[in-house]
Amino acid sequence: MKVFFVSKWVGILITCLLVLQGCSVKMDAVKEELAPLQSLKHSADTEPTPKLEAASKQAAPPVKVSAQRQMPAKQVVKGIYVSAWSAVGNKLEQLIDLVDQTDLNAMVIDVKNDSGQVTYTSAVPMVNEIGANSHVIIRDLKGTLKRLKDKHIYTIARVVVFKDPYLSKKKSNYAMKTYQGGVWQDNKGIAWVDPYKEEVWEYNLQIAKEAAQLGFDEVQFDYVRFPENSKRVDAEVKFDNPRKWTKAQVIESFLGKAKERLGNEVYISADVFGLTTSSDNDMGIGQDWSMISKQVHYISPMLYPSHYSNGMYGIKYPDLQPYAVIHKAISDANGKNSNLMRVSAPTAEIRPWYQDFTATWVKPHKKYGNVDVKEQIKAAREQGVEQFLLWNSNSTYSYR
């Protein structure tokens, strides 16, 4: 892990390292997708394999998509994460009701999840070649999008990029490799694809393009980064990097290519670690706020208070003080965007992720409810940031 904040932030150095080192597993646990890969750990509410197999047998043929579409209308987005399993049946209707009854107006829906599975019937050649959509969950994605559009709900396609154990397994030449030639795995035993390989870029961009043509208003790239614990990663992984790019250059270049390919059809957004708002470097994972902000329409730092180590920002127990955490993080993010604007650089709008889940692993922690969610929203709104997204891995929300 690279060292943060050499001068002004020296007092935050140790806590920042602890956040990335100690909380990275928690981040993945919170955001773990319901996937059919037997090699991955699933959350308690994962649907059983037989249902997945049944879904794949009933999968419809790939839907036809239009060649080109106009840019959707821009909106002040207030959204929720919707897992693939939550985008079907009664659960989807419950979430639509939640949107109807509140000021929410958007949904972030998994189209390529944390396991590398494509959740709908895709026509992308490599998706079909490797069977990435062999367990279809959202059988009629186009129909689902029409239903949401009829309800005036803004739709965002979540595409998990470089954390892709499925592609790594099916095409190991795309995986991050050790110096000995084997497929590298992170602390959870999960393989990642090598962000330097432009074939990997192309695969994800084709999925994103298809999502845009199916009718999504926006494509959001998640895990658009290198694995955390960079000291270990850099010591063990032999990256395919003939251009000698830095990690931050790779991430910026991928997002630049995405904007070039998709930017006339849909908005582009990127999820980034919460500490990118305050860090003066890429934290060893390739996420440099200023570089990413130039390439996307929206930047979404994951500002979950539970993911900040005790003492961060001078806050003894961050999970217990959601307002204070968000206030400081947004203040720093606004400062970074102001610096970009001063030099007339392209600048993404800030649209943070907030915590609507209880982090039982944190000691001490609090049970998060509607009041805690609204404290986060208030802290940002007071500084001019109106947009937000709410995260709950089960898509079960306290927000009212």
Phi and psi in degrees as a GROMACS rama.xvg file:
@    title "Ramachandran Plot"
@    xaxis  label "Phi"
@    yaxis  label "Psi"
@TYPE xy
-71.0423  156.28  LYS-2
-84.4875  132.832  VAL-3
-91.4883  161.669  PHE-4
46.5884  77.5203  PHE-5
-69.6603  -33.0091  VAL-6
-115.905  -81.342  SER-7
-59.2697  -32.7694  LYS-8
-100.571  19.4424  TRP-9
-60.0067  -31.9791  VAL-10
-69.9444  -16.6458  GLY-11
-97.5303  -8.00218  ILE-12
-50.0464  -53.8312  LEU-13
-66.9935  -41.7139  ILE-14
-68.0311  -34.8425  THR-15
-62.0741  -42.9188  CYS-16
-62.1377  -39.0904  LEU-17
-67.0051  -35.6706  LEU-18
-61.8781  -49.7047  VAL-19
-70.3698  -38.7714  LEU-20
-75.5459  -47.2314  GLN-21
-85.1131  -27.218  GLY-22
-101.727  -5.28005  CYS-23
-62.7448  -38.8103  SER-24
-65.27  -37.3389  VAL-25
-66.4648  -40.3494  LYS-26
-57.4873  -46.0965  MET-27
-67.7135  -35.5924  ASP-28
-65.8787  -41.5586  ALA-29
-65.8536  -40.013  VAL-30
-99.1715  17.997  LYS-31
-69.539  128.967  GLU-32
-87.3605  154.053  GLU-33
-77.5141  99.9717  LEU-34
-126.216  154.363  ALA-35
-84.3478  -3.54686  PRO-36
-67.7132  122.364  LEU-37
-67.9841  -21.5765  GLN-38
-78.1445  -9.73086  SER-39
-104.631  151.032  LEU-40
-76.3452  140.473  LYS-41
-112.975  155.007  HIS-42
-74.2583  167.413  SER-43
-63.2103  -25.6903  ALA-44
-95.7815  14.8591  ASP-45
-63.3976  136.002  THR-46
-69.5384  144.293  GLU-47
-68.0713  157.628  PRO-48
-57.1688  -40.2616  THR-49
-55.3371  -39.1392  PRO-50
-65.5182  -38.8626  LYS-51
-61.5607  -43.1798  LEU-52
-64.8811  -39.97  GLU-53
-63.2834  -40.9518  ALA-54
-62.035  -39.4821  ALA-55
-68.0835  -34.6197  SER-56
-67.7063  -31.4075  LYS-57
-92.5098  1.95897  GLN-58
-59.2016  136.738  ALA-59
-77.633  162.022  ALA-60
-65.2156  160.784  PRO-61
-55.1766  137.201  PRO-62
-78.3168  152.902  VAL-63
-83.7933  141.97  LYS-64
-122.443  155.67  VAL-65
-74.7447  155.42  SER-66
-74.0244  -37.0746  ALA-67
-150.053  149.743  GLN-68
-141.379  161.31  ARG-69
-82.7557  155.843  GLN-70
-62.1865  130.621  MET-71
-67.7652  162.251  PRO-72
-67.0813  140.998  ALA-73
-75.4804  142.783  LYS-74
-136.33  156.559  GLN-75
-84.5689  99.1258  VAL-76
-81.6969  132.132  VAL-77
-132.071  100.145  LYS-78
-127.951  175.907  GLY-79
-131.938  151.06  ILE-80
-78.3977  134.124  TYR-81
-125.752  109.759  VAL-82
-66.2008  164.038  SER-83
-58.7997  -41.7791  ALA-84
-66.5567  -24.8986  TRP-85
-86.8058  -4.22864  SER-86
-95.7318  13.8413  ALA-87
-133.455  154.743  VAL-88
63.5684  -149.154  GLY-89
-62.5729  -33.2867  ASN-90
-61.8702  -42.6192  LYS-91
-62.0551  -41.9542  LEU-92
-63.1173  -36.8661  GLU-93
-63.754  -39.6169  GLN-94
-71.8206  -35.2375  LEU-95
-62.3381  -41.2572  ILE-96
-61.2176  -39.8042  ASP-97
-61.2558  -43.6115  LEU-98
-63.0655  -42.1419  VAL-99
-60.8115  -35.2295  ASP-100
-90.8743  -3.18522  GLN-101
-131.534  -172.024  THR-102
-88.2077  7.49179  ASP-103
-65.5412  148.714  LEU-104
-147.669  13.1222  ASN-105
-149.709  155.479  ALA-106
-134.481  135.6  MET-107
-101.912  111.103  VAL-108
-111.573  133.072  ILE-109
-66.3417  122.049  ASP-110
-111.975  -25.7093  VAL-111
-139.332  116.343  LYS-112
-98.0864  -172.922  ASN-113
-65.1057  -19.1159  ASP-114
-92.5118  -5.16081  SER-115
92.2279  3.65089  GLY-116
-80.0537  134.962  GLN-117
-89.1132  126.986  VAL-118
-88.8231  -3.1025  THR-119
-129.689  173.315  TYR-120
-78.6716  108.338  THR-121
-104.315  151.781  SER-122
-102.979  3.74761  ALA-123
-64.658  126.283  VAL-124
-54.2999  -48.3767  PRO-125
-70.0818  -30.6894  MET-126
-57.121  -44.5039  VAL-127
-75.707  -33.4517  ASN-128
-61.7234  -43.1485  GLU-129
-95.871  -4.67511  ILE-130
75.2885  29.7412  GLY-131
-66.9721  -19.7747  ALA-132
-114.139  33.6976  ASN-133
-74.5352  -13.4638  SER-134
-123.277  73.3672  HIS-135
-66.7042  133.596  VAL-136
-105.311  -48.2781  ILE-137
-95.9438  95.1343  ILE-138
-70.9931  -34.1071  ARG-139
-123.654  73.693  ASP-140
-64.6205  -40.7778  LEU-141
-62.2173  -41.4472  LYS-142
-65.1202  -38.2459  GLY-143
-62.524  -43.7542  THR-144
-64.9287  -37.088  LEU-145
-64.2284  -41.6355  LYS-146
-59.3763  -44.0601  ARG-147
-69.0647  -39.0331  LEU-148
-63.1187  -39.5035  LYS-149
-62.9115  -26.0797  ASP-150
-92.5849  7.46259  LYS-151
60.0218  39.3528  HIS-152
-100.943  124.932  ILE-153
-73.2418  131.93  TYR-154
-115.029  133.501  THR-155
-123.713  125.608  ILE-156
-89.2901  118.934  ALA-157
-88.8404  122.119  ARG-158
-120.738  111.2  VAL-159
-79.9234  126.088  VAL-160
-97.8063  -75.981  VAL-161
-93.2162  -10.4922  PHE-162
-89.6645  98.2923  LYS-163
-145.425  79.0805  ASP-164
-65.3268  -26.0847  PRO-165
-70.0978  -50.0227  TYR-166
-63.3937  -37.8218  LEU-167
-60.7737  -35.159  SER-168
-75.9863  -43.1678  LYS-169
-77.0704  -31.8619  LYS-170
-134.936  82.4552  LYS-171
-63.7824  -18.4119  SER-172
-68.5739  -15.7327  ASN-173
-90.772  -11.0288  TYR-174
-76.2516  156.526  ALA-175
-65.9247  129.908  MET-176
-113.686  147.895  LYS-177
-77.6731  167.676  THR-178
-63.8576  -20.0144  TYR-179
-87.0783  -5.33714  GLN-180
100.116  -4.13752  GLY-181
-84.3981  167.524  GLY-182
-76.4644  122.375  VAL-183
-74.0694  145.354  TRP-184
-129.854  147.974  GLN-185
-80.6403  -171.08  ASP-186
-64.8295  -18.2322  ASN-187
-97.7179  5.34006  LYS-188
79.3274  20.4858  GLY-189
-102.347  132.999  ILE-190
-86.9073  145.907  ALA-191
-117.75  153.266  TRP-192
-85.1491  157.291  VAL-193
-79.7024  113.63  ASP-194
-62.0711  -16.6895  PRO-195
-77.0427  -15.2065  TYR-196
-84.7092  115.049  LYS-197
-72.4771  -15.6009  GLU-198
-64.9349  -34.3838  GLU-199
-67.6041  -40.8524  VAL-200
-55.806  -49.9771  TRP-201
-60.3771  -41.9149  GLU-202
-57.9872  -48.8017  TYR-203
-70.1715  -34.9911  ASN-204
-69.343  -33.1671  LEU-205
-66.672  -38.6119  GLN-206
-65.5653  -43.7066  ILE-207
-62.3491  -41.2473  ALA-208
-62.504  -42.2058  LYS-209
-64.5773  -40.5057  GLU-210
-60.3262  -40.9937  ALA-211
-63.2837  -44.023  ALA-212
-70.6076  -25.1521  GLN-213
-72.5647  -20.454  LEU-214
128.759  2.62307  GLY-215
-64.4662  147.493  PHE-216
-83.3575  -22.7506  ASP-217
-153.214  149.955  GLU-218
-115.464  126.748  VAL-219
-112.846  121.738  GLN-220
-92.7036  123.855  PHE-221
-113.699  160.948  ASP-222
48.6948  40.2315  TYR-223
-90.7528  71.3274  VAL-224
-167.574  174.549  ARG-225
-90.2323  162.385  PHE-226
-61.6472  151.107  PRO-227
-71.248  -173.901  GLU-228
58.4938  52.153  ASN-229
-62.9203  -28.4832  SER-230
-61.0638  -45.5477  LYS-231
-66.9564  -44.7194  ARG-232
-58.4986  -48.4456  VAL-233
-66.3525  -27.6863  ASP-234
-78.4995  -25.7936  ALA-235
-107.14  -23.2215  GLU-236
-103.272  133.711  VAL-237
-101.127  98.2294  LYS-238
-74.8255  149.639  PHE-239
-87.7892  84.2915  ASP-240
-128.758  66.2765  ASN-241
-65.4379  -24.731  PRO-242
-82.9498  -7.10304  ARG-243
60.3852  38.4514  LYS-244
-75.2812  150.811  TRP-245
-77.1621  166.516  THR-246
-60.6454  -41.8333  LYS-247
-64.0453  -36.5976  ALA-248
-65.0818  -37.4143  GLN-249
-63.5387  -48.9335  VAL-250
-63.8576  -43.4446  ILE-251
-61.9695  -41.4769  GLU-252
-66.8161  -40.9301  SER-253
-60.9618  -46.8641  PHE-254
-67.3836  -34.1175  LEU-255
-62.8091  -40.6319  GLY-256
-65.7829  -38.5718  LYS-257
-62.7293  -43.3407  ALA-258
-66.4021  -36.5048  LYS-259
-64.2538  -40.403  GLU-260
-81.742  -31.1228  ARG-261
-119.288  -13.5129  LEU-262
-64.5883  -13.4129  GLY-263
-93.5809  -2.82669  ASN-264
-115.651  -41.1485  GLU-265
-139.463  163.432  VAL-266
-79.36  151.867  TYR-267
-115.291  134.53  ILE-268
-136.051  162.724  SER-269
-139.212  135.579  ALA-270
-85.2538  136.441  ASP-271
-134.317  158.199  VAL-272
-58.1312  146.235  PHE-273
-56.7977  -37.1348  GLY-274
-73.2013  -6.95236  LEU-275
-63.7709  -22.8097  THR-276
-66.7188  -25.1222  THR-277
-115.931  -21.2479  SER-278
-73.9856  146.536  SER-279
-100.125  16.2689  ASP-280
-147.605  -170.701  ASN-281
-89.3068  6.76172  ASP-282
59.0702  18.4358  MET-283
78.7982  1.95358  GLY-284
-116.239  2.86554  ILE-285
86.6465  7.19486  GLY-286
-102.553  91.9808  GLN-287
-100.491  118.46  ASP-288
-51.5453  -51.1156  TRP-289
-65.3202  -38.1685  SER-290
-69.4457  -40.0823  MET-291
-71.2847  -41.9865  ILE-292
-58.5262  -28.6255  SER-293
-73.1001  -17.8192  LYS-294
-109.625  -6.62861  GLN-295
-127.844  162.706  VAL-296
-80.7943  -35.3801  HIS-297
-134.292  139.08  TYR-298
-118.911  130.198  ILE-299
-121.223  89.4972  SER-300
-70.3768  138.194  PRO-301
-88.0521  90.2223  MET-302
-93.5247  49.5988  LEU-303
-74.5775  117.37  TYR-304
-55.0886  -31.8259  PRO-305
-66.1676  -15.4363  SER-306
-97.0306  6.55823  HIS-307
-102.208  136.561  TYR-308
-73.5166  155.073  SER-309
-56.5798  129.193  ASN-310
97.0778  -12.1353  GLY-311
-60.3963  138.442  MET-312
58.8316  20.05  TYR-313
75.8851  13.5343  GLY-314
-100.465  118.783  ILE-315
-58.7922  -50.2484  LYS-316
-129.984  90.5687  TYR-317
-55.1837  -37.7235  PRO-318
-61.3089  -25.5775  ASP-319
-85.8493  -9.56525  LEU-320
-131.144  68.4977  GLN-321
-59.5739  -38.4592  PRO-322
-61.475  -46.5164  TYR-323
-63.8794  -40.8614  ALA-324
-63.8737  -49.9291  VAL-325
-65.3891  -39.0507  ILE-326
-58.124  -45.7551  HIS-327
-70.2001  -44.4012  LYS-328
-62.9551  -43.1097  ALA-329
-69.0336  -37.0232  ILE-330
-58.6281  -44.2054  SER-331
-68.0112  -38.658  ASP-332
-64.5702  -42.7202  ALA-333
-60.6474  -38.3848  ASN-334
-62.6155  -41.4693  GLY-335
-66.5933  -41.7753  LYS-336
-66.7057  -34.9017  ASN-337
-62.7532  -38.807  SER-338
-63.426  -39.0829  ASN-339
-66.1439  -43.2184  LEU-340
-64.6065  -33.8841  MET-341
-62.2177  -29.1832  ARG-342
-103.751  16.1361  VAL-343
59.4165  31.7606  SER-344
-83.4927  148.811  ALA-345
-55.7318  137.529  PRO-346
-136.59  122.271  THR-347
-72.9177  148.438  ALA-348
-74.906  145.724  GLU-349
-87.5152  124.83  ILE-350
-136.73  90.1305  ARG-351
-75.0027  156.294  PRO-352
-90.5381  134.545  TRP-353
-116.418  161.535  TYR-354
-88.6996  119.96  GLN-355
-127.129  51.1042  ASP-356
-148.974  160.574  PHE-357
-101.62  123.396  THR-358
-89.4108  83.0546  ALA-359
-64.5233  -19.0093  THR-360
-78.0837  -15.2351  TRP-361
-85.7259  135.099  VAL-362
-122.245  117.995  LYS-363
-79.44  160.341  PRO-364
-136.764  167.772  HIS-365
-123.88  156.094  LYS-366
-80.2387  116.513  LYS-367
-80.4383  136.007  TYR-368
-139.902  -166.843  GLY-369
-57.3759  -40.118  ASN-370
-62.2241  -43.0959  VAL-371
-67.84  -37.893  ASP-372
-63.4717  -44.3175  VAL-373
-70.3554  -25.4228  LYS-374
-65.127  -38.9411  GLU-375
-65.8047  -45.6395  GLN-376
-61.2823  -42.5884  ILE-377
-62.3561  -42.6969  LYS-378
-60.6685  -36.8262  ALA-379
-80.6481  -41.1343  ALA-380
-60.2661  -36.5657  ARG-381
-62.8835  -17.3475  GLU-382
-110.622  17.0741  GLN-383
90.4461  4.91326  GLY-384
-101.755  104.117  VAL-385
-90.1692  -34.5461  GLU-386
-74.7951  151.843  GLN-387
-162.834  161.519  PHE-388
-129.634  143.78  LEU-389
-109.171  133.469  LEU-390
-109.066  128.574  TRP-391
-147.978  121.775  ASN-392
-62.4144  -25.1996  SER-393
-92.3239  -0.079793  ASN-394
57.5602  40.1339  SER-395
-118.608  115.528  THR-396
-116.632  143.614  TYR-397
-88.8346  -16.3232  SER-398
-59.9711  129.955  TYR-399
